[in-house]
Amino acid sequence: MRHWLMKTEPSTFSVDDLAAARGQTTGWDGVRNFQARNMLRDEMRRGDQAFLYYSS
């Protein structure tokens, strides 16, 4: 199991949005950094844990 640090802005995606999502899971789109996008696509697996924090 891997651990991931995820960053978002509360106005874009909030914990309330995640709680309201079906199965409390969602896709992550709008990733601008190609290295981050590739890691999400190629290395993140079901069962991995993520820590979500907000930046402003």
Secondary structure in CASP SS format (residue, H / E / C, confidence):
PFRMAT SS
TARGET T0000
AUTHOR 0000-0000-0000
METHOD secondary structure of the structure
MODEL  1
M C 1.00
R C 1.00
H E 1.00
W E 1.00
L E 1.00
M E 1.00
K E 1.00
T E 1.00
E C 1.00
P C 1.00
S C 1.00
T C 1.00
F C 1.00
S C 1.00
V H 1.00
D H 1.00
D H 1.00
L H 1.00
A H 1.00
A H 1.00
A C 1.00
R H 1.00
G H 1.00
Q H 1.00
T C 1.00
T C 1.00
G C 1.00
W C 1.00
D C 1.00
G C 1.00
V C 1.00
R C 1.00
N C 1.00
F H 1.00
Q H 1.00
A H 1.00
R H 1.00
N H 1.00
M H 1.00
L H 1.00
R H 1.00
D H 1.00
E C 1.00
M C 1.00
R C 1.00
R C 1.00
G C 1.00
D C 1.00
Q E 1.00
A E 1.00
F E 1.00
L E 1.00
Y E 1.00
Y E 1.00
S C 1.00
S C 1.00
END
